[in-house]
Amino acid sequence: MTEMMDLSSDVGGPCIPFLDYRTYAERIFFPGQRGAPLSQNLDLPESRRQTVEQGLGQLNNLLNNRLFLTR
């Protein structure tokens, strides 16, 4: 017969680690990187900066959209 103390003693032990959504997405899309490469300063000519920043902003919106990542 299983005692209640046998079951409750396992509850406080190690558990499955969960990551917050941002950390999880960064690790999936940029494996092996320290911090997201998109959050760092980019060395770009001024003529391309606005276009690149707009594209990165759109990518950021997609990565923060859970529906986009699950379908």
C-alpha positions in Angstrom: 0.0 0.0 0.0 1.3 3.5 -0.9 1.7 5.9 2.0 1.0 9.6 1.5 4.4 10.5 2.8 6.0 8.4 0.1 4.3 10.5 -2.6 4.7 13.9 -0.9 8.4 13.4 -0.4 9.0 13.4 -4.2 7.2 16.7 -4.8 9.8 19.0 -3.4 12.7 17.4 -5.3 14.1 18.3 -8.7 11.6 19.3 -11.4 11.5 20.0 -15.1 13.1 23.4 -15.8 11.0 25.8 -17.7 12.2 28.8 -19.6 10.4 32.0 -20.1 9.1 32.5 -23.6 11.7 35.0 -24.7 14.7 32.9 -23.6 13.1 29.8 -25.2 12.6 31.6 -28.5 16.2 33.0 -28.5 17.6 29.5 -27.8 15.6 27.9 -30.6 16.2 30.5 -33.3 19.8 31.4 -32.3 21.4 28.2 -30.8 24.9 28.6 -29.3 24.6 32.4 -29.2 25.1 34.4 -26.0 22.1 36.7 -26.0 20.1 37.3 -29.1 22.2 38.6 -31.9 19.4 40.9 -33.0 19.5 42.8 -29.7 23.1 43.9 -30.2 24.3 47.0 -32.1 24.6 46.4 -35.8 27.4 47.9 -37.9 25.4 49.2 -40.9 25.8 52.1 -43.3 23.2 54.8 -42.7 21.6 54.2 -46.0 20.5 50.7 -45.0 19.9 51.3 -41.3 16.2 52.2 -41.5 15.3 49.2 -43.7 17.2 46.8 -41.5 15.7 48.1 -38.3 12.2 47.9 -39.8 12.8 44.3 -40.8 14.2 43.4 -37.4 11.2 45.0 -35.8 8.9 42.9 -37.9 10.9 39.7 -37.0 10.6 40.7 -33.4 6.8 40.9 -33.7 6.7 37.5 -35.2 8.9 35.9 -32.6 6.8 37.4 -29.8 3.6 36.0 -31.5 2.9 32.6 -30.0 0.3 31.8 -32.7 3.0 32.4 -35.4 5.3 29.9 -33.8 2.7 27.2 -33.1 1.0 26.9 -36.5 
